[in-house]
């Protein structure tokens, strides 16, 4: 077995390459082996996606496998650890994940074309209010990072009236059972390019707490 690994789970309409700076920073500072979990974020149902993530984690030869999800990717991680006991221990960090719901998604989902653009997994997870919590039997500490720089697609759809990253409100990222929470002045996509987000992510994955 080698060093600890990180599995990155991208968000809606993404493929993983958007996190290149985050990957490089985590590899350089912490030496993590990086794996990108790619999935069809529009057409695949959540149950299929979560099972595929479990299968990928099971194939990784590492003493620890950490999970890192951006936006919808965080909900994929949540559903995976709810349903499956992963073989390797590790921690999880969610970046800008609308764990408590998404007003922007519900606004887009009012229209048929909007629902088609958002896809099946979003329809299952975010077009209706759902109670969620991080499962304590999962054996994985969870850290959450939210953004407060309001630059993003959501600003075209609604007035948040509260701190947000341009797509997701800070309040929408909160999840009962998380071990740590931090908000930073970054936008929804900008958090993937932020050196501070990378430092805090690595600190939590390594030590179970965000840096000072």
C-alpha positions, 0 to 999 in steps of 0.5 A: 500500500502507498500513501493515503488517497483522495477521491474527488467527486465533481459537480453537475456538468463537470468532469473533474479537470476543473479541480486541477489546481486543488489536485496539485496543491493537495499532492504537493503539500500532503502527497495524496494519490489523487483519483477522480470519480467521473459520472454522468451527472445529468442522466444517471440516477443517484443510486447508480452513481453512489454504487459506482463510487463505492466500487471505485473506492474498493479498487484503490490500494491505499491505507486511507481513502479520503472523499472530496466532493464539490457541489453535487459531488458532495451529495454523491458522497453522502449517499454513498456513505449512507448506503455502503461501508467502505473498506478503507478509513478516511475523512470527507470534505464537502465544498459548496454542497447544497446539503440542506437544499438548493433554492437555485435548483428549485427555481430552474426545476420549475420549467421542463427544460430546466429539469432536463438540464439539471438531470435525474440526480438533481431531481432526486436530491434537490427539487424537493425538501429532504432531511439529511444528516451525516451518518455517524456509523459511517466512521468518517469525520466530515468537514464542510467549506462554504463560500461567501463571494456571490459570483455565480449562476444562481445570482441570475435566478434569485436574490439570496438575501443572505451569504452565498457563493453565487450558486449555493447559500451558506445556510444550504451547505450545513449538514447535521453531523459534520465535525467542522464547518468553515465559510471563506470569501470564495465563489462556488467555482472559485473555491476550486482555485483557492489556495486557502480552500486547498490548505483547509481541505488538506488540514481537515483530511490529515488532522480532522480540523481546519487550519488557523 
